């Protein structure tokens, strides 16, 4: 579907528990409620997307006279390198689906959004952001420390990028025509993860920052905002910090927007299902003090982090880990 008047949005998720489709539905409704333009939502998925959830996602778009298209990434999974797949064990294999976008979508420009996002602006505002000849645009990651000698800054250098321009890949504007002309992301990522996998934390986000180093347009933080309370209008809100708005139940303004939007989705029409989801969120929330032992466990964990994850020990570990893997690869080549 290529039309100059259509805004192309990409959502991608691995849905082993059958829950993430509904969160994608919330993202869609938040866009449709605030956007006047025609929107086509491209959903990247694998076999974990059920027929029922697929139908409900289509219905979500139809309610607003918009369109949803589905793209199965399964045929491309064989092209993902083993080193990248190993890293997804601590995250989700869905984090790699972003790398399939240029191969799957025959369009020139897209906006990629994570599924833990709520949009409170007309998405055309982000769509119209000029890239200035760059391949993609994103906002600087709020977790990156601005100190020259911080572990984050050192890790970025070891990965082949710069901490001052390290972006969060949960919101991206991508010039697919330019990317296809310059890169084969699946081929390049396989070699990159083999070389840098030992320093990777954020999987494809690390790769994207390295691959497109000096080819990224930095955009305003309001397009990838981690703000939870206060005036949340005119933003692309990203639940970067736990708890997620569907799991915390701590009374933030972000949670209020999420649940009000959820009730407008097809999943929100069933009162019993909504009640079950909310009760599960309360029951599993780490912020509900049902057991004193859990509080002590969290205090002990924080104490360990303060000691062992302070700046100097982390820098030493980064250097030693990188040196070890360089030596290991050198012996492997000689053998």
VEXDREN-277890 format. One record per residue: residue in three letters; x, y, z of N, C-alpha, C, O in turn. Coordinates in steps of 0.05 Angstrom, whole numbers, plus 5000, padded with zeros to 4 digits. Each point is the difference from the previous one (the first is absolute). Example, Ala and Ser with C-alpha at 12.3 -4.5 7.8 and 13.67 -1.06 7.14 Angstrom:
BEGIN
ALA526448865156498250245000501850245000502150005013;SER497250214973501650245001498550225014501050225004;
This chain:
BEGIN
UNK501749765000498350245000501850255000501050075021;UNK499350064956501750234998498350234990499050004978;UNK500850215039498450234994501250235015500449995024;UNK500150234962501350235013498450125022501150155017;UNK496349804983498250115021499749825024498650075019;UNK502649694980499749805021502550005018502250004990;UNK497350005036502249985020500349705006498149875008;UNK504450034989500549725005501349965027502250115006;UNK496449745011501049945027500749715002498649834989;UNK503650105024500849725004499949935029501250145017;UNK497449644990500149885027501149724997499449874980;UNK502150045039501149734998500149875027500750135020;UNK498549624981500049865027500049704997498949894981;UNK502349985039500049715004498049965023500450115021;UNK497649724974497750005019499549725011497849894996;UNK504150005018499849725009497749965020498949785003;UNK500450435012497949995020497350104990498049995014;UNK502050114961497550104989499050265011497750074997;UNK504150085016499250255013501050254985498750215001;UNK503549774984501250244989498350114977500250244994;UNK498249594993498350104979498150225010499550204987;UNK499549775038498150205010501550265007498850214997;UNK503849775010501550245005500550154974500150244998;UNK500449604980500250124974497450144992500050214988;UNK497849675020497450124995499750265014498850194989;UNK502249845035499950255015501750214985499150234998;UNK503249704992501750194985498450104976499950244994;UNK498849574992498550074976497750205006499750204987;UNK498849745034497850185008501050275007498850214993;UNK503449805022501150265009500950174975499850245001;UNK501149634978500750144975497550094986499750234993;UNK498449595003497650064985498350225014498950174986;UNK501149835040498450205015501150284996498550205003;UNK504149834991501350264999500950094972501150214997;UNK498449624983501150054974497750034979498249834999;UNK502050384985498050044980500649864973498249944985;UNK504450015010500849894975499349704998499449875020;UNK500850034955499749714996502549865010502350094996;UNK497349695018502349855012499849714992497849885001;UNK504450014992500249714996502049895020502350075001;UNK496749755016501749875020500949734990498449824995;UNK504250155003501349754991500849855026501650105016;UNK497449664987500549845024501949774992499349824985;UNK503150195027502049794996499649795022500050075023;UNK499849684969499349795019501249734991501149984978;UNK498649825039500749734992497649825007497750105002;UNK502849645001497849815005498650045027497949895004;UNK503250275014498850045026497650194999498550025020;UNK501050124958497650164997497749824994500049874979;UNK498050115038497749834996498150114980500050244995;UNK498349594994498050094981498150205013499150194987;UNK500249765038498150175014501250285004498750204994;UNK503849815015501350265004500450154973499850244999;UNK500849614980500350124974497350134992500050234990;UNK497849635014497450114993499450255016498850194989;UNK501949815037499450235017501750244992499150235002;UNK503449724990501750224990498850124975500050254996;UNK499149584986498750104975497550165007499550214988;UNK499049695031497550145008500750275013498550204995;UNK503749825020500850255012500450214978499150235003;UNK502249704975500550194978497350064986499650244994;UNK498849565002497450054986498250185015498550164987;UNK501549835039498250175016500650304994498250164999;UNK504349904996500850284994500450054970501150204992;UNK497949614991500250034971503050024992500650154981;UNK501149715033502849994993500749724991498249834998;UNK504350114997500849754988502249875016501950135010;UNK498049604993502149845012500949794980498449864988;UNK504250115009501249804983501849835017501450105017;UNK498749634977501549815016502349894984499749934976;UNK502750055037502449904986501349795018501050065022;UNK499049694969501249785015503050004995500949984978;UNK500650055044502950014998501449735000502449984996;UNK496049815008501249735003501849924978502249885005;UNK497250184969501849924978502850135002501949904988;UNK498250325026502650155001501749925025502350085002;UNK496549775016501449935025502649844995501950025016;UNK498149834962502449844994502450174994502349915001;UNK497250344992502250184992501250155025502050154997;UNK496849815026501050125024502349845011499949765002;UNK502350375004502449865010499649875027498350105016;UNK503149694990499849855025500750185024498749985021;UNK503250204975500950175023497750195008499750055024;UNK498850054957497850175006497749845014498850105019;UNK500749664972497949845012500649935029498249985016;UNK504449974990500849945027499350225019499249965023;UNK501250294967499450235017497150045006499250115021;UNK499049794962497250045004498949835022497750035008;UNK503949785002499049835022499450165025498249925015;UNK503250304989499550175023498150224994499250155018;UNK500149884957498050214992497749854986498749845013;UNK500850224962498049864984501050004971501250194991;UNK498249604995500949984972498650224984501050084979;UNK496850035031498650214987501650264997499550164983;UNK502649875034501650244999501650014974501050214992;UNK499349564994501449994975498350064976501050054978;UNK496349965026498250034977500450274986499550024976;UNK501650185038500550264988501949984976499950154981;UNK501949655021502149974979498849904974501350014979;UNK496249885022498749904976498550214984499149954977;UNK500550285035498350204988500750074971498250004983;UNK504350075010500750074973499449784980499350054977;UNK501049695031499549784982497049944996499249904979;UNK499250165041497249925000498250214988497949934988;UNK502750335015498150214993500950154976502150135000;UNK496449864978500750144975499150295000498750094981;UNK501950055041499350295002502550165004502149895006;UNK497750374991502350175002500750105027502350045006;UNK495749985012500450135026498149885020497649954993;UNK503350005031498249895021500750125027502150125004;UNK495949865014500650065028499849735015497949864998;UNK504250065016499949765017499450085029501250195010;UNK497049665002499350055029500149735015499049804990;UNK502150205034499849785018497149985009498450184997;UNK500949595016497249965008499550095029497849965010;UNK504250165003499550115027499950314997501150145017;UNK497549954963499950294993497150094999498249854992;UNK501450405016497450144997500550264985501850155008;UNK496649904972500450254984497950205008497649944998;UNK503250305009498150215008500350254981499250225008;UNK501949734968500150224981499249894973499749764996;UNK499950424985499449914972502649894989502050144998;UNK498049604995502549874992501250124975502349954994;UNK496150204991501050134976502350205007501750054984;UNK498250065040502150185009502749865000502050114992;UNK498149645017502449845000500749914971502350004992;UNK495649934993500449914972501350224984501649944982;UNK497850315023501050234985502750105009501150194988;UNK500049695032502750085009502049964978500349774990;UNK501250445001502049964979502449855009501050045022;UNK499949774962502349835008502650134992502149915008;UNK497850304975502550134992502049824987502450035004;UNK496649794979501949824986501049775016501749854991;UNK497250115033500949775017498249764996497850034989;UNK503149745018498549754996497749975020497949894993;UNK502450215031497949985020500250225021502050145001;UNK495949885014499950205022499049875025498449825000;UNK502750285023499249895026500850205021501650184996;UNK497349785028500750175023502249875017500149755002;UNK501650415010502249905016498949845023498050095013;UNK503149684993499149825021500450135027502250105007;UNK495749915009500150145026501749855020500950115020;UNK499849634974501649845019502950054997501649905016;UNK499250234962502950044995501050235017499050225000;UNK503149725016501350205017501650194984501349934980;UNK498650335027501450204984502950055009501250194991;UNK499949635026502850045008501849854981499549784991;UNK502750365003502049904980501049725008500449834982;UNK500250135044501249755008498049815013500849825016;UNK496650214978498049825012500249734986500949984977;UNK498149805036500049744987498350014974500749864981;UNK497150295019498450024976501650124976499849904978;UNK501750315028501550134979502249814990500549994975;UNK500849875042502149814992498849774983501149934980;UNK496649975029498849784986499250094971500449854981;UNK498650395017499250104973502550014982499849934977;UNK502550165034502450024984500949724991500849964977;UNK499049845041500849734993498149884979500949834984;UNK496750275015498049904980500350154973498849914980;UNK502750305020500450154975498050224996499350074977;UNK499850055045498150234998500850215021502149985013;UNK496250224991500750225018497750045020497750014992;UNK503050015033497950015021498350264998497750005008;UNK503550224982498450244998497749984979498050145003;UNK502449684978498049974979498749735000498849914980;UNK501549945042498849745003497050025004499150115020;UNK499449794960497150035001498549765011501149785000;UNK496550265010498349785008498449924975498850164986;UNK501349585008498949904974497049935002498949884982;UNK499950205040497149955003498350184983497649934995;UNK503550304997498650184981502050074979502050135005;UNK497449804970501850064978498450104976497949904994;UNK503250304993499150074973502149904981502350085002;UNK496949754979502049864983499550074970497849974990;UNK504450114997499950044971500849734988502449944996;UNK495649894998500649734991501449994972501649834995;UNK497750364988501250014974503050055002501649874987;UNK499250315031502950055004501349765013502349934993;UNK496449955027501249785014500449764981502149875001;UNK495950074983500349784981502350054980501449814991;UNK499150445003502250074981502749985012502049974986;UNK498250045041502650005014500649765016502349945006;UNK495649915003500449795019498549744994497950014987;UNK503249775022498549755003500149935030501949885009;UNK496150215005500149995029500349725011501549965020;UNK497249844968500349735011502849894996501149885018;UNK500150174959502749914995502050155018501849875012;UNK497950394990501950165016499749935030502050005014;UNK495549964995499649945028501349745009501049985022;UNK498949814960501249755007503050035006500949895020;UNK500550254963502950055005500550185024501949965015;UNK496350244989500450195022499649865027501650055018;UNK496349794984499549865026502249805006500649965024;UNK500649924956502249825005502450155011501549905017;UNK498950354974502250165009499550145026501950015017;UNK495750084988499550175023498149885021499350135019;UNK499849634976497949885017500650015030498250025016;UNK504449964992500749995028499650275014499850005025;UNK499950214960499550275012497150094996499350225009;UNK499149624978497350084994498149985024500249805014;UNK498250404990497949995021497350034987498149855008;UNK501650334974497350064989499649894972498450104984;UNK503049695009499749844976499950174975502050144994;UNK495749874992499950144974500350305004500950144981;UNK498449975042500550295005502950074999500850204988;UNK500949635024502950044998500949984971501750164991;UNK497349644995500949974972499150244983501650104984;UNK496049995019499050234985501750255005500750144981;UNK500049915044501750235005502749984988501250204992;UNK499949565007502649964988499950004970501650134987;UNK496549735002499749984970499550284988501050064978;UNK497450105035499250264989501450245013499150225000;UNK503249725013501550215013500650234980501049954978;UNK498450295030500350244984498050024977500250174982;UNK497849655018497950004979497350015014498049914988;UNK501950205036497550025016499450295006501750155009;UNK495849934985499050275008498949985028498349845006;UNK502850335012499050015028497550185001500150224990;UNK497749675021497550155002499450065029501249895018;UNK496850284986499250095026499149775018498849814990;UNK501950205036499449795018497049965004499149795010;UNK499250404982497149975003499049784982497849895004;UNK503750034975499249794982500849725011499349804988;UNK502050195035500649755013500450075030502249985011;UNK495550085001500150125027499549795022498249834997;UNK503550175023499649815023498550135023500149915022;UNK498550314972498550145020497549845008498649894983;UNK500950085043497849845010497750165011497749915000;UNK502950335010498050165013500150294991501950084987;UNK496050075019499850284992498650034973498349834994;UNK502350374991498850054974501349824979502350044992;UNK496249755000501049804982499050044971500449834983;UNK498450405012498950054973502350084981502150095009;UNK497549874965501950084980502649845001502150124994;UNK497849635013502449835003499649724988497849914996;UNK504449964999500149714996501149895026502450025005;UNK495949865011500749915027501049724999498749824989;UNK503650135023501349744998500549905029501550125015;UNK497349664992500249885027502749865002500149755001;UNK502150404999502749895000500649885027501549805002;UNK497450315019500749925028497749835011497750084998;UNK503049705014498049835013498950155024501450155013;UNK496049804994498249814988498750114974499650244997;UNK499749584985498550074977497350105009499049925021;UNK499650244963497550115009497849795004498150065014;UNK502249714975498049785004500849825023498649815005;UNK503750245008500949825020500650125027500449865020;UNK499750404982501050125025497950075020500349935024;UNK497550204967497950085018501150185023499449955023;UNK502150264969501050195020498750274997500750195014;UNK497449844967498450244998501250234984499350235005;UNK502549714976501250214984498050094979498149864993;UNK502450384996498250104979500349834975498149984984;UNK504249905011500449834978498249765001498849914980;UNK500949975045498249785003497150084994498549844989;UNK500750405020497350094994499450014970497949924991;UNK504150194994499650024971499949724988498449954982;UNK503449875028500049734989497349865003498949904981;UNK500050105044497549865005497650124985498249864991;UNK501850415007497850134985500249934971498049964986;UNK504450025004500449924972499449704996498849934980;UNK502049915039499549714998497049944997499249824985;UNK499150335030497249964999498750064973497849934994;UNK503750214989499150074973500849794979499250014977;UNK502449795032500849794982498049775000498449995019;UNK501649834962498249775001500449835025498149885009;UNK504450105001500549855024498650125024499349875019;UNK500550404981498850145023497049985002498950105019;UNK499849784961497149995000499049795021497750015009;UNK504049804998499249785018500750085028502450005008;UNK495650075008500550095028501449785016501950075015;UNK497349674984501449805016503049984993501749985017;UNK498950044957502849994991501650235011502349975009;UNK496550274990501350245011500649975029502150075010;UNK495949845005500349965029502249805006501650055018;UNK498449734967502149805004502850114995501949965015;UNK498350204964502650124993500950195022502450005007;UNK495850165003500750195020500749865027501950085013;UNK496649724994500649855024502749854998501549995019;UNK499149914957502649874997502350205003502149945011;UNK497450314979502050215002500550065029502350045009;UNK495549985007500350065029501549775014501750055016;UNK497549714977501249765013502949974995501549925018;UNK499450144958502849964993501750255002502549984997;UNK496350245009501650255002502049995023499349935022;UNK503250144972502150005021499550235020501450025020;UNK496750154974499550235018497849955020499350185015;UNK499549584984498049935020501449855022501049784996;UNK499050335028501649895022498449785014499050045023;UNK500849734964498649785012501849835018499049865018;UNK503650144976501849835015502550165007501350114983;UNK499349905043502350155009502649894989501950154995;UNK498249585000502549884990500750124972502350034994;UNK495750034991500550124973501250275003501850084984;UNK497350075036501250275004502949975008501750154989;UNK499049675028502849965008501649904976502350084997;UNK496549754986501549914977500750234981502150014988;UNK496050185009500550234983502150185012501750114986;UNK498349925040502050175014502749874996502050144995;UNK498249595009502649864996501050034972502450044995;UNK495849934985500750034972501150284995502050034986;UNK496750175025501050284996502750045013501750134989;UNK498749755034502650025014502249874983502250124998;UNK497349644991502049874983500650174975502450034993;UNK495650094995500450164977501750255006501750084984;UNK497850045039501550245008502949945003501750164995;UNK498949595014502849935005501449904974502150104992;UNK496649704995501349874978499550124973501349944980;UNK496750255018499450124974500750305000499050154984;UNK502749925035500950285000501850054976500849814987;UNK499950445008501350074975502749864996500449884979;UNK501450145040502749894996500149704995501249914980;UNK497549925036500049714994498749944973501049814987;UNK497050345005498749944974501950064977500149864980;UNK501450365023502050074979502149794997500849924978;UNK500349995045502049795000499049754987501349874984;UNK496150055023498949764988499750034970500549814985;UNK498650425006499850054971502649964985500149874980;UNK502050255031502749984988500949715000500949904979;UNK498949965043501049735002498349814982501249824988;UNK496250225011498349834984500650044970500249804985;UNK500350455007500650054972502849894993500349884978;UNK501650155040502749894995499949704997501349884983;UNK497249995035499749704999499049914974501049814988;UNK496950325001498749914975501850064976500049864980;UNK501650365022501950054978502149784999500749914978;UNK500450025045502049785001498849744990501349854986;UNK496250095023498749764992499649984970500549794988;UNK498750434999499750004971502749984986500149874979;UNK502050245033502649984988501049714999501149914980;UNK498549945042500849725001498349844981501049814987;UNK496450265010498249854982500950034971499949814985;UNK501050435008500950054972502649854994500449894978;UNK501450095043502549864996499649704997501449864986;UNK496550045030499449724999498849924974499449764996;
